[in-house]
Amino acid sequence: MISDQTCILFHEYTNEINYINIISGTGCASYVGFQGGAQSLYFGRACNVGNLCHELMHALGLHHEHTRPDRDQYVTIQWDNVVPGKQDNFKVKEGDTQDLPYDYDSIMHYGTYYFSSNRNPTIDSKKRESRLDREIT
């Protein structure tokens, strides 16, 4: 699926220094960003294809779309609605956008209510027709 849409190719591990180790577990998680060496990606029963793609992109070095340096032009983060301790998931990450347009539909973009502490939006789009209310599936 990822290889069909990108220049990223996967192959079975032989003896590479850097690799992704997919581990059966209870959740869906990976370190955010390329760590080097053996990078664990936890893939539990509750994970779906969208979750796996999202976590693979993290393992390959991608950050969340809504943390781009130019994100304030496109979305508003409702900090008062974010679960305490989860604010880092919404903080701007410095880096180069590679002159790519902001992608509201990116698998790397959180939905409207992700990590909401009170059922109110954590991310509001400044573009009316965006679909941030979707689930990662």
C-alpha positions as CSV (number, residue, x, y, z in Angstrom):
1,M,0.0,0.0,0.0
2,I,2.7,2.5,1.0
3,S,5.1,1.3,-1.8
4,D,2.3,1.7,-4.3
5,Q,1.9,5.4,-3.5
6,T,5.5,6.4,-2.6
7,C,9.1,5.8,-3.4
8,I,9.5,3.8,-0.1
9,L,10.3,0.1,-0.6
10,F,10.1,-2.5,2.1
11,H,12.1,-5.8,2.2
12,E,12.6,-8.5,4.8
13,Y,15.4,-7.8,7.3
14,T,18.7,-9.4,6.7
15,N,21.5,-7.6,8.6
16,E,20.9,-3.9,8.2
17,I,21.9,-1.5,10.9
18,N,18.7,0.5,10.7
19,Y,15.4,-1.4,10.5
20,I,11.9,-1.5,11.8
21,N,11.0,-4.2,14.2
22,I,7.2,-4.8,14.2
23,I,6.1,-6.2,17.6
24,S,2.8,-7.7,18.4
25,G,1.3,-5.9,21.4
26,T,-1.7,-4.2,22.9
27,G,-1.4,-0.8,21.2
28,C,-0.4,1.0,18.0
29,A,2.8,3.0,18.5
30,S,6.2,4.0,17.2
31,Y,8.7,6.6,18.3
32,V,7.9,9.8,16.4
33,G,10.8,10.2,13.9
34,F,13.6,8.0,12.8
35,Q,15.7,6.8,15.8
36,G,18.3,4.7,14.1
37,G,19.2,1.1,14.9
38,A,16.3,-1.2,15.7
39,Q,13.1,0.9,15.8
40,S,10.2,-0.8,17.4
41,L,6.7,-0.4,16.0
42,Y,4.0,-1.9,18.2
43,F,1.1,-3.4,16.3
44,G,-1.7,-4.7,18.4
45,R,-5.1,-6.3,17.7
46,A,-6.9,-2.9,17.9
47,C,-4.7,-1.5,15.1
48,N,-6.1,-1.1,11.6
49,V,-4.4,-0.4,8.3
50,G,-4.6,3.4,8.8
51,N,-3.0,3.1,12.2
52,L,-0.2,0.9,10.8
53,C,0.5,3.3,8.0
54,H,0.6,6.2,10.4
55,E,3.0,4.5,12.7
56,L,5.2,3.3,9.8
57,M,5.5,6.9,8.6
58,H,6.6,7.9,12.1
59,A,9.3,5.1,12.1
60,L,10.5,6.4,8.7
61,G,11.0,9.9,10.1
62,L,7.7,11.8,9.4
63,H,6.1,14.0,12.0
64,H,2.4,14.9,12.3
65,E,1.1,17.2,9.6
66,H,-0.5,19.5,12.2
67,T,3.0,20.2,13.7
68,R,4.4,21.8,10.6
69,P,6.1,25.2,11.1
70,D,3.3,26.8,8.9
71,R,0.4,25.0,10.6
72,D,-1.1,28.1,12.2
73,Q,-2.1,29.3,8.7
74,Y,-4.3,26.2,8.4
75,V,-5.5,25.0,11.8
76,T,-6.0,26.3,15.3
77,I,-5.0,24.1,18.2
78,Q,-7.5,24.3,21.1
79,W,-4.9,23.9,23.9
80,D,-7.5,24.0,26.7
81,N,-9.2,20.9,25.3
82,V,-6.0,18.7,25.0
83,V,-5.6,15.9,27.6
84,P,-2.9,17.0,30.1
85,G,0.4,15.4,29.2
86,K,-0.5,15.0,25.5
87,Q,0.4,18.6,24.4
88,D,3.7,17.5,22.8
89,N,1.6,15.8,20.1
90,F,0.4,19.3,19.0
91,K,3.6,21.4,19.3
92,V,5.1,22.8,16.2
93,K,8.2,20.9,15.0
94,E,10.8,23.0,13.2
95,G,11.8,21.7,9.8
96,D,11.4,22.1,6.0
97,T,8.0,21.6,4.5
98,Q,9.7,20.8,1.2
99,D,7.4,23.4,-0.4
100,L,4.6,20.8,-0.2
101,P,1.1,22.1,0.4
102,Y,-0.6,21.5,3.8
103,D,-2.5,18.2,3.6
104,Y,-5.6,18.1,5.7
105,D,-6.2,14.6,4.5
106,S,-2.7,13.3,5.4
107,I,-2.6,10.0,7.3
108,M,-0.2,12.0,9.5
109,H,-2.9,14.6,10.5
110,Y,-4.9,14.1,13.7
111,G,-8.7,14.4,13.6
112,T,-10.7,17.2,15.2
113,Y,-11.1,15.4,18.6
114,Y,-7.9,13.5,19.0
115,F,-6.7,13.6,22.6
116,S,-9.7,15.7,23.7
117,S,-10.1,16.0,27.5
118,N,-13.7,17.2,27.3
119,R,-15.2,16.1,24.0
120,N,-14.5,19.5,22.4
121,P,-12.3,19.9,19.4
122,T,-8.5,19.9,19.8
123,I,-7.9,21.0,16.2
124,D,-10.1,23.4,14.3
125,S,-9.5,23.8,10.6
126,K,-9.3,27.3,9.0
127,K,-10.5,25.7,5.8
128,R,-14.2,25.0,5.8
129,E,-14.2,21.9,3.6
130,S,-11.5,20.0,5.4
131,R,-12.3,16.6,6.8
132,L,-10.5,16.5,10.1
133,D,-13.4,14.7,11.7
134,R,-12.5,11.4,10.0
135,E,-11.0,8.4,11.7
136,I,-7.7,6.9,10.7
137,T,-8.9,3.7,8.9
